[in-house]
Amino acid sequence: MSKTGITLLGISGSPRLKSTHYAVNAALDYARERHEVETDYFSVHAKTVGFCTHCDYCIRKKKGCILDDAMGELHEKMLRADAWILGSPVYQGHVSGQLKTVLDRCRAVVARDPHAFRNKVGMGICIGGDRSGGQEPSLQSLIDFYIINQMIPVGGGSFGANLGAAIWSRDKGVEGVKADEEGSAAVHRVVDRLVDVARLLHT
Ligand SMILES: Cc1cc2nc3c(=O)[nH]c(=O)nc-3n(C[C@H](O)[C@H](O)[C@H](O)COP(=O)(O)O)c2cc1C
């Protein structure tokens, strides 16, 4: 157990173990070192996460999702954590289809218990190959998910991290993320706020 008693879950919505995987793990490393929290991680890389097909099994039965895939493991992690870091590459100006599928599949958890995610705290890290390639609309869609699911979204404040952490990878994977010093500074500021609010709500 961490000193603070807070557990942060990082989720990467990239099918690769490159920029997003690196950036989310760097955020978790920083959170552990700076704030002494416990961390957990999930990547969609090499996982099977099927589309929600709107079959409404979750609504009718209230026993979770009818699909038996990697979301079972992720749902458990989501429920255990006090705060989440959702990370996504920017695809066509928005979050990746993989991350969107993860978010859609959360309907099954909330169908079973409408307050399942209530007061968990959430932040976003969005990484584009272009400097202004859609990071902000992507961050906004993560904020919308948090609000819809009774969670508390946080940003890192004005001058650099308004809606969350936007990173410019220049399509250079891990090297691109490491080179974006503004992006890393933004991640730190949002993580600081995430832990601050999680402590207020969960300790
Ligand atoms: C299908 C696809 C669409 C993309 N669309 C955008 C885009 O709209 N804006 C942008 O800045 N980068 C775009 N990119 C580039 C990625 O966001 C960028 O390379 C990112 O760092 C990849 O993250 P990863 O290394 O974690 O996979 C796209 C990449 C792919 C594969």
PDBQT file of the ligand as one rigid body, heavy atoms in Angstrom, charges set to zero:
ROOT
HETATM    1  C1  LIG A 301      -4.734   6.280 -38.282  1.00  0.00    +0.000 C 
HETATM    2  C2  LIG A 301      -3.879   7.382 -37.748  1.00  0.00    +0.000 A 
HETATM    3  C3  LIG A 301      -4.385   8.653 -37.725  1.00  0.00    +0.000 A 
HETATM    4  C4  LIG A 301      -3.614   9.703 -37.206  1.00  0.00    +0.000 A 
HETATM    5  N1  LIG A 301      -4.166  10.944 -37.167  1.00  0.00    +0.000 NA
HETATM    6  C5  LIG A 301      -3.478  11.964 -36.590  1.00  0.00    +0.000 A 
HETATM    7  C6  LIG A 301      -4.082  13.240 -36.448  1.00  0.00    +0.000 A 
HETATM    8  O1  LIG A 301      -5.231  13.478 -36.811  1.00  0.00    +0.000 OA
HETATM    9  N2  LIG A 301      -3.360  14.213 -35.833  1.00  0.00    +0.000 N 
HETATM   10  C7  LIG A 301      -2.076  14.011 -35.403  1.00  0.00    +0.000 A 
HETATM   11  O2  LIG A 301      -1.462  14.941 -34.857  1.00  0.00    +0.000 OA
HETATM   12  N3  LIG A 301      -1.468  12.796 -35.532  1.00  0.00    +0.000 NA
HETATM   13  C8  LIG A 301      -2.150  11.766 -36.107  1.00  0.00    +0.000 A 
HETATM   14  N4  LIG A 301      -1.570  10.513 -36.198  1.00  0.00    +0.000 N 
HETATM   15  C9  LIG A 301      -0.185  10.308 -35.670  1.00  0.00    +0.000 C 
HETATM   16  C10 LIG A 301      -0.171   9.746 -34.250  1.00  0.00    +0.000 C 
HETATM   17  O3  LIG A 301      -1.093  10.400 -33.405  1.00  0.00    +0.000 OA
HETATM   18  C11 LIG A 301       1.215   9.868 -33.600  1.00  0.00    +0.000 C 
HETATM   19  O4  LIG A 301       2.218   9.260 -34.391  1.00  0.00    +0.000 OA
HETATM   20  C12 LIG A 301       1.260   9.301 -32.214  1.00  0.00    +0.000 C 
HETATM   21  O5  LIG A 301       2.477   9.671 -31.595  1.00  0.00    +0.000 OA
HETATM   22  C13 LIG A 301       1.150   7.773 -32.224  1.00  0.00    +0.000 C 
HETATM   23  O6  LIG A 301       1.112   7.294 -30.898  1.00  0.00    +0.000 OA
HETATM   24  P1  LIG A 301       1.719   5.852 -30.514  1.00  0.00    +0.000 P 
HETATM   25  O7  LIG A 301       3.191   5.924 -30.793  1.00  0.00    +0.000 OA
HETATM   26  O8  LIG A 301       1.410   5.702 -29.079  1.00  0.00    +0.000 OA
HETATM   27  O9  LIG A 301       1.028   4.839 -31.347  1.00  0.00    +0.000 OA
HETATM   28  C14 LIG A 301      -2.302   9.446 -36.729  1.00  0.00    +0.000 A 
HETATM   29  C15 LIG A 301      -1.786   8.146 -36.776  1.00  0.00    +0.000 A 
HETATM   30  C16 LIG A 301      -2.577   7.136 -37.272  1.00  0.00    +0.000 A 
HETATM   31  C17 LIG A 301      -2.017   5.724 -37.310  1.00  0.00    +0.000 C 
ENDROOT
TORSDOF 0
